[in-house]
């Protein structure tokens, strides 16, 4: 069964949004005392997006090949 382009785009957007949100929350939890809440959330979203973005793209490509 072939995935449609809309489903692939929605999966990428949802995965990236989840990675950004999870990174921001974990950065806030870990670094709030040392860096301040706003900077910790920004840095967590940046690093969560980097790590999670790559994973989302690779997973989507693997699912397209199956």
N, CA, C and O atoms as a Tripos MOL2 file, in Angstrom:
@<TRIPOS>MOLECULE
protein
  264   263    66     0     0
PROTEIN
NO_CHARGES

@<TRIPOS>ATOM
      1 N           0.8390   -1.1830    0.0000 N.3       1 UNK1
      2 CA          0.0000    0.0000    0.0000 C.3       1 UNK1
      3 C           0.8810    1.2430    0.0000 C.2       1 UNK1
      4 O           1.7890    1.3630    0.8210 O.2       1 UNK1
      5 N           0.6220    2.1350   -0.8880 N.am      2 UNK2
      6 CA          1.4140    3.3480   -1.0390 C.3       2 UNK2
      7 C           0.8780    4.4620   -0.1280 C.2       2 UNK2
      8 O          -0.3290    4.6920   -0.0560 O.2       2 UNK2
      9 N           1.7830    5.1370    0.5560 N.am      3 UNK3
     10 CA          1.3760    6.2610    1.3850 C.3       3 UNK3
     11 C           1.1960    7.4900    0.5070 C.2       3 UNK3
     12 O           1.9970    7.7410   -0.3940 O.2       3 UNK3
     13 N           0.1610    8.2400    0.7670 N.am      4 UNK4
     14 CA         -0.0540    9.4470   -0.0200 C.3       4 UNK4
     15 C           0.8670   10.5650    0.4720 C.2       4 UNK4
     16 O           1.3960   10.5030    1.5820 O.2       4 UNK4
     17 N           1.0460   11.5640   -0.3500 N.am      5 UNK5
     18 CA          1.9400   12.6680   -0.0120 C.3       5 UNK5
     19 C           1.4430   13.4330    1.2040 C.2       5 UNK5
     20 O           2.2480   13.9080    2.0060 O.2       5 UNK5
     21 N           0.1450   13.5580    1.3500 N.am      6 UNK6
     22 CA         -0.4150   14.2960    2.4890 C.3       6 UNK6
     23 C          -0.1170   13.5740    3.7990 C.2       6 UNK6
     24 O           0.1970   14.2130    4.8030 O.2       6 UNK6
     25 N          -0.2130   12.2490    3.7940 N.am      7 UNK7
     26 CA          0.0650   11.4730    5.0030 C.3       7 UNK7
     27 C           1.5410   11.5960    5.3750 C.2       7 UNK7
     28 O           1.8790   11.7080    6.5530 O.2       7 UNK7
     29 N           2.4130   11.5740    4.3780 N.am      8 UNK8
     30 CA          3.8510   11.7040    4.6460 C.3       8 UNK8
     31 C           4.1670   13.0780    5.2190 C.2       8 UNK8
     32 O           4.9250   13.1820    6.1840 O.2       8 UNK8
     33 N           3.6060   14.1260    4.6490 N.am      9 UNK9
     34 CA          3.8450   15.4780    5.1470 C.3       9 UNK9
     35 C           3.2920   15.6460    6.5530 C.2       9 UNK9
     36 O           3.9430   16.2560    7.4010 O.2       9 UNK9
     37 N           2.1130   15.1210    6.8140 N.am     10 UNK10
     38 CA          1.5440   15.2090    8.1590 C.3      10 UNK10
     39 C           2.3810   14.4440    9.1710 C.2      10 UNK10
     40 O           2.5410   14.8930   10.3060 O.2      10 UNK10
     41 N           2.9170   13.2890    8.7740 N.am     11 UNK11
     42 CA          3.7700   12.5190    9.6760 C.3      11 UNK11
     43 C           5.0520   13.2830    9.9930 C.2      11 UNK11
     44 O           5.5010   13.2930   11.1390 O.2      11 UNK11
     45 N           5.6410   13.9200    8.9870 N.am     12 UNK12
     46 CA          6.8470   14.7190    9.2260 C.3      12 UNK12
     47 C           6.5690   15.9010   10.1500 C.2      12 UNK12
     48 O           7.3300   16.1590   11.0830 O.2      12 UNK12
     49 N           5.4900   16.6090    9.8880 N.am     13 UNK13
     50 CA          5.1530   17.7820   10.7100 C.3      13 UNK13
     51 C           4.8380   17.3700   12.1480 C.2      13 UNK13
     52 O           5.2990   18.0080   13.0940 O.2      13 UNK13
     53 N           4.0570   16.3110   12.3080 N.am     14 UNK14
     54 CA          3.7120   15.8500   13.6560 C.3      14 UNK14
     55 C           4.9420   15.3590   14.4110 C.2      14 UNK14
     56 O           5.0940   15.6330   15.6020 O.2      14 UNK14
     57 N           5.8120   14.6400   13.7270 N.am     15 UNK15
     58 CA          7.0280   14.1460   14.3650 C.3      15 UNK15
     59 C           7.9600   15.2640   14.7730 C.2      15 UNK15
     60 O           8.5240   15.2380   15.8670 O.2      15 UNK15
     61 N           8.1290   16.2510   13.9010 N.am     16 UNK16
     62 CA          8.9890   17.3790   14.2330 C.3      16 UNK16
     63 C           8.4120   18.2190   15.3670 C.2      16 UNK16
     64 O           9.1520   18.6870   16.2320 O.2      16 UNK16
     65 N           7.0960   18.4120   15.3660 N.am     17 UNK17
     66 CA          6.4630   19.1630   16.4520 C.3      17 UNK17
     67 C           6.6160   18.4280   17.7870 C.2      17 UNK17
     68 O           6.8660   19.0510   18.8180 O.2      17 UNK17
     69 N           6.4670   17.1110   17.7620 N.am     18 UNK18
     70 CA          6.6390   16.3320   18.9870 C.3      18 UNK18
     71 C           8.0830   16.3850   19.4770 C.2      18 UNK18
     72 O           8.3240   16.4550   20.6820 O.2      18 UNK18
     73 N           9.0450   16.3520   18.5540 N.am     19 UNK19
     74 CA         10.4490   16.4300   18.9420 C.3      19 UNK19
     75 C          10.7740   17.7890   19.5490 C.2      19 UNK19
     76 O          11.4960   17.8670   20.5430 O.2      19 UNK19
     77 N          10.2490   18.8560   18.9590 N.am     20 UNK20
     78 CA         10.4830   20.1950   19.5090 C.3      20 UNK20
     79 C           9.8560   20.3340   20.8930 C.2      20 UNK20
     80 O          10.4840   20.8600   21.8120 O.2      20 UNK20
     81 N           8.6320   19.8690   21.0380 N.am     21 UNK21
     82 CA          7.9500   19.9670   22.3370 C.3      21 UNK21
     83 C           8.6360   19.1530   23.4130 C.2      21 UNK21
     84 O           8.8150   19.6240   24.5360 O.2      21 UNK21
     85 N           9.0240   17.9230   23.0730 N.am     22 UNK22
     86 CA          9.6990   17.0780   24.0580 C.3      22 UNK22
     87 C          11.0600   17.6530   24.4360 C.2      22 UNK22
     88 O          11.4560   17.6040   25.6000 O.2      22 UNK22
     89 N          11.7740   18.1980   23.4540 N.am     23 UNK23
     90 CA         13.0650   18.8080   23.7570 C.3      23 UNK23
     91 C          12.9220   20.0250   24.6480 C.2      23 UNK23
     92 O          13.7090   20.2190   25.5740 O.2      23 UNK23
     93 N          11.9250   20.8380   24.3740 N.am     24 UNK24
     94 CA         11.7080   22.0260   25.1970 C.3      24 UNK24
     95 C          11.3350   21.6540   26.6300 C.2      24 UNK24
     96 O          11.8220   22.2660   27.5800 O.2      24 UNK24
     97 N          10.4890   20.6710   26.7810 N.am     25 UNK25
     98 CA         10.0970   20.2580   28.1330 C.3      25 UNK25
     99 C          11.2570   19.6400   28.9050 C.2      25 UNK25
    100 O          11.4320   19.9180   30.0910 O.2      25 UNK25
    101 N          12.0450   18.8070   28.2390 N.am     26 UNK26
    102 CA         13.1640   18.1930   28.9540 C.3      26 UNK26
    103 C          14.2610   19.2210   29.2440 C.2      26 UNK26
    104 O          14.8950   19.1620   30.2980 O.2      26 UNK26
    105 N          14.4910   20.1570   28.3250 N.am     27 UNK27
    106 CA         15.4540   21.2170   28.5970 C.3      27 UNK27
    107 C          15.0150   22.0860   29.7550 C.2      27 UNK27
    108 O          15.8310   22.5040   30.5760 O.2      27 UNK27
    109 N          13.7390   22.3540   29.8170 N.am     28 UNK28
    110 CA         13.1960   23.1470   30.9160 C.3      28 UNK28
    111 C          13.3560   22.4210   32.2410 C.2      28 UNK28
    112 O          13.7020   23.0260   33.2560 O.2      28 UNK28
    113 N          13.1060   21.1370   32.2240 N.am     29 UNK29
    114 CA         13.2050   20.3560   33.4580 C.3      29 UNK29
    115 C          14.6540   20.2200   33.9290 C.2      29 UNK29
    116 O          14.9410   20.2860   35.1250 O.2      29 UNK29
    117 N          15.5620   20.0290   32.9660 N.am     30 UNK30
    118 CA         16.9540   19.7840   33.3410 C.3      30 UNK30
    119 C          17.7040   21.0810   33.6580 C.2      30 UNK30
    120 O          18.4200   21.1490   34.6560 O.2      30 UNK30
    121 N          17.5470   22.1080   32.8190 N.am     31 UNK31
    122 CA         18.4100   23.2610   32.9420 C.3      31 UNK31
    123 C          17.7820   24.5220   33.4770 C.2      31 UNK31
    124 O          18.3730   25.5960   33.3660 O.2      31 UNK31
    125 N          16.5990   24.4230   34.0560 N.am     32 UNK32
    126 CA         15.9080   25.6300   34.5190 C.3      32 UNK32
    127 C          16.6950   26.3730   35.5930 C.2      32 UNK32
    128 O          16.7630   27.6020   35.5650 O.2      32 UNK32
    129 N          17.2790   25.6620   36.5190 N.am     33 UNK33
    130 CA         17.9880   26.3160   37.6150 C.3      33 UNK33
    131 C          19.3010   26.9330   37.1520 C.2      33 UNK33
    132 O          19.6820   28.0050   37.6210 O.2      33 UNK33
    133 N          19.9920   26.2670   36.2400 N.am     34 UNK34
    134 CA         21.3140   26.7480   35.8210 C.3      34 UNK34
    135 C          21.2290   27.8520   34.7750 C.2      34 UNK34
    136 O          22.0100   28.8030   34.8150 O.2      34 UNK34
    137 N          20.2840   27.7380   33.8330 N.am     35 UNK35
    138 CA         20.2410   28.6670   32.6980 C.3      35 UNK35
    139 C          19.0800   29.6460   32.7280 C.2      35 UNK35
    140 O          19.1140   30.6650   32.0400 O.2      35 UNK35
    141 N          18.0780   29.3580   33.4960 N.am     36 UNK36
    142 CA         16.8430   30.1260   33.4350 C.3      36 UNK36
    143 C          15.8480   29.3770   32.5590 C.2      36 UNK36
    144 O          16.2350   28.6250   31.6640 O.2      36 UNK36
    145 N          14.5800   29.5870   32.8230 N.am     37 UNK37
    146 CA         13.5420   28.7930   32.1740 C.3      37 UNK37
    147 C          13.4900   29.0180   30.6650 C.2      37 UNK37
    148 O          13.3900   28.0590   29.9000 O.2      37 UNK37
    149 N          13.5580   30.2640   30.2350 N.am     38 UNK38
    150 CA         13.3810   30.5550   28.8100 C.3      38 UNK38
    151 C          14.5450   30.0260   27.9700 C.2      38 UNK38
    152 O          14.3220   29.4050   26.9310 O.2      38 UNK38
    153 N          15.7600   30.2600   28.4020 N.am     39 UNK39
    154 CA         16.9250   29.7900   27.6530 C.3      39 UNK39
    155 C          16.9970   28.2730   27.6440 C.2      39 UNK39
    156 O          17.3560   27.6800   26.6280 O.2      39 UNK39
    157 N          16.6630   27.6380   28.7550 N.am     40 UNK40
    158 CA         16.6850   26.1710   28.8150 C.3      40 UNK40
    159 C          15.6590   25.5780   27.8580 C.2      40 UNK40
    160 O          15.9340   24.5740   27.2010 O.2      40 UNK40
    161 N          14.4870   26.1870   27.7740 N.am     41 UNK41
    162 CA         13.4680   25.6850   26.8530 C.3      41 UNK41
    163 C          13.8860   25.8920   25.4010 C.2      41 UNK41
    164 O          13.6620   25.0150   24.5660 O.2      41 UNK41
    165 N          14.4900   27.0400   25.0860 N.am     42 UNK42
    166 CA         14.9710   27.2910   23.7240 C.3      42 UNK42
    167 C          16.0460   26.2880   23.3230 C.2      42 UNK42
    168 O          16.0040   25.7250   22.2290 O.2      42 UNK42
    169 N          17.0000   26.0700   24.2060 N.am     43 UNK43
    170 CA         18.0840   25.1410   23.8880 C.3      43 UNK43
    171 C          17.5740   23.7130   23.7890 C.2      43 UNK43
    172 O          18.0310   22.9540   22.9340 O.2      43 UNK43
    173 N          16.6390   23.3360   24.6460 N.am     44 UNK44
    174 CA         16.0640   22.0010   24.5690 C.3      44 UNK44
    175 C          15.3030   21.7830   23.2760 C.2      44 UNK44
    176 O          15.3820   20.7070   22.6830 O.2      44 UNK44
    177 N          14.5650   22.7940   22.8330 N.am     45 UNK45
    178 CA         13.8400   22.6800   21.5700 C.3      45 UNK45
    179 C          14.8060   22.5700   20.4000 C.2      45 UNK45
    180 O          14.5540   21.8230   19.4550 O.2      45 UNK45
    181 N          15.9100   23.3070   20.4550 N.am     46 UNK46
    182 CA         16.9080   23.2380   19.3850 C.3      46 UNK46
    183 C          17.5000   21.8440   19.2920 C.2      46 UNK46
    184 O          17.5170   21.2510   18.2130 O.2      46 UNK46
    185 N          17.9830   21.3150   20.4020 N.am     47 UNK47
    186 CA         18.6250   20.0080   20.3770 C.3      47 UNK47
    187 C          17.6120   18.8830   20.1950 C.2      47 UNK47
    188 O          17.9340   17.8710   19.5720 O.2      47 UNK47
    189 N          16.4220   19.0290   20.7110 N.am     48 UNK48
    190 CA         15.3880   18.0300   20.4690 C.3      48 UNK48
    191 C          14.9780   17.9850   19.0120 C.2      48 UNK48
    192 O          14.7370   16.9120   18.4580 O.2      48 UNK48
    193 N          14.8980   19.1580   18.3880 N.am     49 UNK49
    194 CA         14.5710   19.2080   16.9650 C.3      49 UNK49
    195 C          15.6540   18.6070   16.0980 C.2      49 UNK49
    196 O          15.3620   17.9560   15.0950 O.2      49 UNK49
    197 N          16.9140   18.8210   16.4790 N.am     50 UNK50
    198 CA         18.0220   18.2430   15.7140 C.3      50 UNK50
    199 C          18.0070   16.7220   15.7880 C.2      50 UNK50
    200 O          18.0860   16.0470   14.7620 O.2      50 UNK50
    201 N          17.9070   16.1930   16.9760 N.am     51 UNK51
    202 CA         17.9420   14.7390   17.1440 C.3      51 UNK51
    203 C          16.6500   14.0930   16.6490 C.2      51 UNK51
    204 O          16.6820   13.1000   15.9220 O.2      51 UNK51
    205 N          15.5400   14.6530   17.0410 N.am     52 UNK52
    206 CA         14.2550   14.0700   16.6440 C.3      52 UNK52
    207 C          13.9590   14.2660   15.1720 C.2      52 UNK52
    208 O          13.3250   13.4120   14.5510 O.2      52 UNK52
    209 N          14.4070   15.3800   14.6000 N.am     53 UNK53
    210 CA         14.1700   15.6340   13.1770 C.3      53 UNK53
    211 C          14.8350   14.5990   12.2970 C.2      53 UNK53
    212 O          14.2320   14.1080   11.3430 O.2      53 UNK53
    213 N          16.0640   14.2680   12.6090 N.am     54 UNK54
    214 CA         16.7500   13.2210   11.8500 C.3      54 UNK54
    215 C          16.0670   11.8770   11.9750 C.2      54 UNK54
    216 O          15.9410   11.1400   10.9960 O.2      54 UNK54
    217 N          15.6300   11.5620   13.1710 N.am     55 UNK55
    218 CA         14.9470   10.2850   13.3840 C.3      55 UNK55
    219 C          13.6180   10.2300   12.6430 C.2      55 UNK55
    220 O          13.2610    9.1870   12.0940 O.2      55 UNK55
    221 N          12.8850   11.3320   12.6200 N.am     56 UNK56
    222 CA         11.5960   11.3710   11.9240 C.3      56 UNK56
    223 C          11.7900   11.2130   10.4250 C.2      56 UNK56
    224 O          11.0400   10.4840    9.7770 O.2      56 UNK56
    225 N          12.7880   11.8870    9.8680 N.am     57 UNK57
    226 CA         13.0300   11.8020    8.4280 C.3      57 UNK57
    227 C          13.4620   10.3930    8.0360 C.2      57 UNK57
    228 O          12.9670    9.8520    7.0470 O.2      57 UNK57
    229 N          14.3780    9.7910    8.7940 N.am     58 UNK58
    230 CA         14.8370    8.4430    8.4780 C.3      58 UNK58
    231 C          13.7010    7.4380    8.6050 C.2      58 UNK58
    232 O          13.5520    6.5630    7.7520 O.2      58 UNK58
    233 N          12.9070    7.5510    9.6470 N.am     59 UNK59
    234 CA         11.7820    6.6280    9.8370 C.3      59 UNK59
    235 C          10.7590    6.7640    8.7250 C.2      59 UNK59
    236 O          10.2300    5.7600    8.2470 O.2      59 UNK59
    237 N          10.4710    7.9840    8.3060 N.am     60 UNK60
    238 CA          9.5140    8.1900    7.2220 C.3      60 UNK60
    239 C          10.0380    7.5970    5.9260 C.2      60 UNK60
    240 O           9.2780    6.9880    5.1740 O.2      60 UNK60
    241 N          11.3340    7.7670    5.6540 N.am     61 UNK61
    242 CA         11.9030    7.1820    4.4370 C.3      61 UNK61
    243 C          11.8560    5.6550    4.4770 C.2      61 UNK61
    244 O          11.5720    5.0200    3.4620 O.2      61 UNK61
    245 N          12.1330    5.0650    5.6360 N.am     62 UNK62
    246 CA         12.0620    3.6050    5.7670 C.3      62 UNK62
    247 C          10.6300    3.1210    5.5390 C.2      62 UNK62
    248 O          10.4210    2.1070    4.8720 O.2      62 UNK62
    249 N           9.6580    3.8250    6.0770 N.am     63 UNK63
    250 CA          8.2620    3.4380    5.8820 C.3      63 UNK63
    251 C           7.8280    3.5790    4.4240 C.2      63 UNK63
    252 O           6.9900    2.8140    3.9460 O.2      63 UNK63
    253 N           8.3880    4.5390    3.7320 N.am     64 UNK64
    254 CA          8.0660    4.6980    2.3140 C.3      64 UNK64
    255 C           8.6540    3.5730    1.4700 C.2      64 UNK64
    256 O           8.0850    3.2020    0.4430 O.2      64 UNK64
    257 N           9.7810    3.0330    1.8980 N.am     65 UNK65
    258 CA         10.4360    1.9620    1.1430 C.3      65 UNK65
    259 C           9.8000    0.5940    1.3730 C.2      65 UNK65
    260 O           9.9510   -0.3050    0.5450 O.2      65 UNK65
    261 N           9.1000    0.4290    2.4730 N.am     66 UNK66
    262 CA          8.4850   -0.8690    2.7980 C.3      66 UNK66
    263 C           7.2770   -1.1020    1.9290 C.2      66 UNK66
    264 O           6.6210   -2.1360    2.0490 O.2      66 UNK66
@<TRIPOS>BOND
     1     1     2 1
     2     2     3 1
     3     3     4 2
     4     3     5 am
     5     5     6 1
     6     6     7 1
     7     7     8 2
     8     7     9 am
     9     9    10 1
    10    10    11 1
    11    11    12 2
    12    11    13 am
    13    13    14 1
    14    14    15 1
    15    15    16 2
    16    15    17 am
    17    17    18 1
    18    18    19 1
    19    19    20 2
    20    19    21 am
    21    21    22 1
    22    22    23 1
    23    23    24 2
    24    23    25 am
    25    25    26 1
    26    26    27 1
    27    27    28 2
    28    27    29 am
    29    29    30 1
    30    30    31 1
    31    31    32 2
    32    31    33 am
    33    33    34 1
    34    34    35 1
    35    35    36 2
    36    35    37 am
    37    37    38 1
    38    38    39 1
    39    39    40 2
    40    39    41 am
    41    41    42 1
    42    42    43 1
    43    43    44 2
    44    43    45 am
    45    45    46 1
    46    46    47 1
    47    47    48 2
    48    47    49 am
    49    49    50 1
    50    50    51 1
    51    51    52 2
    52    51    53 am
    53    53    54 1
    54    54    55 1
    55    55    56 2
    56    55    57 am
    57    57    58 1
    58    58    59 1
    59    59    60 2
    60    59    61 am
    61    61    62 1
    62    62    63 1
    63    63    64 2
    64    63    65 am
    65    65    66 1
    66    66    67 1
    67    67    68 2
    68    67    69 am
    69    69    70 1
    70    70    71 1
    71    71    72 2
    72    71    73 am
    73    73    74 1
    74    74    75 1
    75    75    76 2
    76    75    77 am
    77    77    78 1
    78    78    79 1
    79    79    80 2
    80    79    81 am
    81    81    82 1
    82    82    83 1
    83    83    84 2
    84    83    85 am
    85    85    86 1
    86    86    87 1
    87    87    88 2
    88    87    89 am
    89    89    90 1
    90    90    91 1
    91    91    92 2
    92    91    93 am
    93    93    94 1
    94    94    95 1
    95    95    96 2
    96    95    97 am
    97    97    98 1
    98    98    99 1
    99    99   100 2
   100    99   101 am
   101   101   102 1
   102   102   103 1
   103   103   104 2
   104   103   105 am
   105   105   106 1
   106   106   107 1
   107   107   108 2
   108   107   109 am
   109   109   110 1
   110   110   111 1
   111   111   112 2
   112   111   113 am
   113   113   114 1
   114   114   115 1
   115   115   116 2
   116   115   117 am
   117   117   118 1
   118   118   119 1
   119   119   120 2
   120   119   121 am
   121   121   122 1
   122   122   123 1
   123   123   124 2
   124   123   125 am
   125   125   126 1
   126   126   127 1
   127   127   128 2
   128   127   129 am
   129   129   130 1
   130   130   131 1
   131   131   132 2
   132   131   133 am
   133   133   134 1
   134   134   135 1
   135   135   136 2
   136   135   137 am
   137   137   138 1
   138   138   139 1
   139   139   140 2
   140   139   141 am
   141   141   142 1
   142   142   143 1
   143   143   144 2
   144   143   145 am
   145   145   146 1
   146   146   147 1
   147   147   148 2
   148   147   149 am
   149   149   150 1
   150   150   151 1
   151   151   152 2
   152   151   153 am
   153   153   154 1
   154   154   155 1
   155   155   156 2
   156   155   157 am
   157   157   158 1
   158   158   159 1
   159   159   160 2
   160   159   161 am
   161   161   162 1
   162   162   163 1
   163   163   164 2
   164   163   165 am
   165   165   166 1
   166   166   167 1
   167   167   168 2
   168   167   169 am
   169   169   170 1
   170   170   171 1
   171   171   172 2
   172   171   173 am
   173   173   174 1
   174   174   175 1
   175   175   176 2
   176   175   177 am
   177   177   178 1
   178   178   179 1
   179   179   180 2
   180   179   181 am
   181   181   182 1
   182   182   183 1
   183   183   184 2
   184   183   185 am
   185   185   186 1
   186   186   187 1
   187   187   188 2
   188   187   189 am
   189   189   190 1
   190   190   191 1
   191   191   192 2
   192   191   193 am
   193   193   194 1
   194   194   195 1
   195   195   196 2
   196   195   197 am
   197   197   198 1
   198   198   199 1
   199   199   200 2
   200   199   201 am
   201   201   202 1
   202   202   203 1
   203   203   204 2
   204   203   205 am
   205   205   206 1
   206   206   207 1
   207   207   208 2
   208   207   209 am
   209   209   210 1
   210   210   211 1
   211   211   212 2
   212   211   213 am
   213   213   214 1
   214   214   215 1
   215   215   216 2
   216   215   217 am
   217   217   218 1
   218   218   219 1
   219   219   220 2
   220   219   221 am
   221   221   222 1
   222   222   223 1
   223   223   224 2
   224   223   225 am
   225   225   226 1
   226   226   227 1
   227   227   228 2
   228   227   229 am
   229   229   230 1
   230   230   231 1
   231   231   232 2
   232   231   233 am
   233   233   234 1
   234   234   235 1
   235   235   236 2
   236   235   237 am
   237   237   238 1
   238   238   239 1
   239   239   240 2
   240   239   241 am
   241   241   242 1
   242   242   243 1
   243   243   244 2
   244   243   245 am
   245   245   246 1
   246   246   247 1
   247   247   248 2
   248   247   249 am
   249   249   250 1
   250   250   251 1
   251   251   252 2
   252   251   253 am
   253   253   254 1
   254   254   255 1
   255   255   256 2
   256   255   257 am
   257   257   258 1
   258   258   259 1
   259   259   260 2
   260   259   261 am
   261   261   262 1
   262   262   263 1
   263   263   264 2
@<TRIPOS>SUBSTRUCTURE
     1 UNK1         2 RESIDUE 1 A UNK
     2 UNK2         6 RESIDUE 1 A UNK
     3 UNK3        10 RESIDUE 1 A UNK
     4 UNK4        14 RESIDUE 1 A UNK
     5 UNK5        18 RESIDUE 1 A UNK
     6 UNK6        22 RESIDUE 1 A UNK
     7 UNK7        26 RESIDUE 1 A UNK
     8 UNK8        30 RESIDUE 1 A UNK
     9 UNK9        34 RESIDUE 1 A UNK
    10 UNK10       38 RESIDUE 1 A UNK
    11 UNK11       42 RESIDUE 1 A UNK
    12 UNK12       46 RESIDUE 1 A UNK
    13 UNK13       50 RESIDUE 1 A UNK
    14 UNK14       54 RESIDUE 1 A UNK
    15 UNK15       58 RESIDUE 1 A UNK
    16 UNK16       62 RESIDUE 1 A UNK
    17 UNK17       66 RESIDUE 1 A UNK
    18 UNK18       70 RESIDUE 1 A UNK
    19 UNK19       74 RESIDUE 1 A UNK
    20 UNK20       78 RESIDUE 1 A UNK
    21 UNK21       82 RESIDUE 1 A UNK
    22 UNK22       86 RESIDUE 1 A UNK
    23 UNK23       90 RESIDUE 1 A UNK
    24 UNK24       94 RESIDUE 1 A UNK
    25 UNK25       98 RESIDUE 1 A UNK
    26 UNK26      102 RESIDUE 1 A UNK
    27 UNK27      106 RESIDUE 1 A UNK
    28 UNK28      110 RESIDUE 1 A UNK
    29 UNK29      114 RESIDUE 1 A UNK
    30 UNK30      118 RESIDUE 1 A UNK
    31 UNK31      122 RESIDUE 1 A UNK
    32 UNK32      126 RESIDUE 1 A UNK
    33 UNK33      130 RESIDUE 1 A UNK
    34 UNK34      134 RESIDUE 1 A UNK
    35 UNK35      138 RESIDUE 1 A UNK
    36 UNK36      142 RESIDUE 1 A UNK
    37 UNK37      146 RESIDUE 1 A UNK
    38 UNK38      150 RESIDUE 1 A UNK
    39 UNK39      154 RESIDUE 1 A UNK
    40 UNK40      158 RESIDUE 1 A UNK
    41 UNK41      162 RESIDUE 1 A UNK
    42 UNK42      166 RESIDUE 1 A UNK
    43 UNK43      170 RESIDUE 1 A UNK
    44 UNK44      174 RESIDUE 1 A UNK
    45 UNK45      178 RESIDUE 1 A UNK
    46 UNK46      182 RESIDUE 1 A UNK
    47 UNK47      186 RESIDUE 1 A UNK
    48 UNK48      190 RESIDUE 1 A UNK
    49 UNK49      194 RESIDUE 1 A UNK
    50 UNK50      198 RESIDUE 1 A UNK
    51 UNK51      202 RESIDUE 1 A UNK
    52 UNK52      206 RESIDUE 1 A UNK
    53 UNK53      210 RESIDUE 1 A UNK
    54 UNK54      214 RESIDUE 1 A UNK
    55 UNK55      218 RESIDUE 1 A UNK
    56 UNK56      222 RESIDUE 1 A UNK
    57 UNK57      226 RESIDUE 1 A UNK
    58 UNK58      230 RESIDUE 1 A UNK
    59 UNK59      234 RESIDUE 1 A UNK
    60 UNK60      238 RESIDUE 1 A UNK
    61 UNK61      242 RESIDUE 1 A UNK
    62 UNK62      246 RESIDUE 1 A UNK
    63 UNK63      250 RESIDUE 1 A UNK
    64 UNK64      254 RESIDUE 1 A UNK
    65 UNK65      258 RESIDUE 1 A UNK
    66 UNK66      262 RESIDUE 1 A UNK
